[in-house]
C-alpha cells in the first residue's frame, strides 16, 4: 500500500498551496500515528508519484516538517519520522537511564578516550590543582541506532580507577566506585550545529540544537564531572518542573 493510499489523497479543492496541503496530510498522519516514530518515509520521487505532485513540492513540504521537528533527515539513509524524547531537568540521570526508562536501547560510539593532566579550564571548573590527573571521554550517544547527542566529559582522576572501567554508561561506572554526582549545575543555550558536529549526528549543517554545560558534584561538595553536550533539537523536548515560592 502506498503512503497516499494509507493516509488519503490531498484535498483537491483546498485553497492552500499544494506543498502545504501535502505538509498538512503528513502532519496529520504523524499526529494520528499512522506514521510511527522512527518510520522511514518513501523516497521523494515515490512520494511525488504517489501524490501526483512535483518533487519540488515534496521537498518543500518535507522541509517544513523537518523545521517543525516532526521529521529528521539522516545522511545517506533518508527521511524519518522523529521519535522525540522528553528530557526532565528535575532529575539528575544519565543518557543511558533516560533511554532505558523510555524503552529505547542506548549505545555509544567512542570518539576519544584519554588520560592526562588537568588543563587550566578544567582546573578552574573542577577545583583541581595543576598537574592533577583527569579522564576525558568523547562520545556520540545513540538511541535505537539513531544518533541523539554529542557528549564530551572530563572526570576528576580520583573518580575512576582507569579508562577501561567506563562502558555504555559513565554514571554507572562512577556509581560502582561511589563517585556518582548527587547534584549538578547546568547552563543551557540554543545553538546551530556547525558542519563538523552536524556530520557526526547525521544532520544538516545549521540544524538547531541545544548546548548544555554541566558540572556534577559529590555529596561532600567536590566537583567530579564537567560535561559539554550538544543535543539535536529535532529529537528532544526539554522539560523542567517549576514550583511557586512559599
C-alpha positions, 0 to 999 in steps of 0.5 A: 500500500502506498503512503497516499493510499494509507493516509488519503489523497490531498484535498483537491479543492483546498485553497492552500498551496499544494506543498502545504496541503501535502505538509498538512496530510503528513502532519496529520498522519504523524499526529494520528500515528499512522506514521510511527516514530522512527518510520522511514518515509518513501523516497521523494520521487515515490512520494511525488508519484504517489501524490501526483505532485512535483518533487519540488513540492515534496521537498518543500513540504518535507522541509517544513516538517523537518523545521517543525521537528516532526521529521529528521533527515539522516545522511545517506539513509533518508527521511524519518519520522522523529521519535522525540524524547522528553528530557526532565531537568528535575532529575539528575540521570544519565543518557543511558537511564533516560533511554532505558526508562523510555524503552529505547536501547542506548549505545555509544560510539567512542570518539576519544578516550584519554588520560592526562593532566588537568588543563587550566579550564578544567582546573578552574571548573573542577577545583583541581590543582595543576598537574592533577590527573583527569579522564576525558571521554568523547562520545556520540550517544545513540538511541535505537541506532539513531544518533541523539547527542554529542557528549564530551566529559572530563572526570576528576582522576580520583573518580575512576580507577582507569579508562577501561572501567567506563562502558555504555554508561559513565554514571554507572561506572562512577556509581560502582566506585561511589563517585556518582554526582548527587547534584549538578549545575547546568547552563543551557543555550540554543545553538546551530550545529556547525558542519563538523558536529552536524556530520557526526549526528547525521544532520544538516549543517545549521540544524538547531540544537541545544548546548548544555554545560554541566558540572556534577558534584559529590555529596561532600561538595567536590566537583567530579564531572564537567560535561559539554553536550550538544543535543539535536533539537529535532529529537528532544523536548526539554522539560523542567518542573517549576514550583511557586515560592512559599 
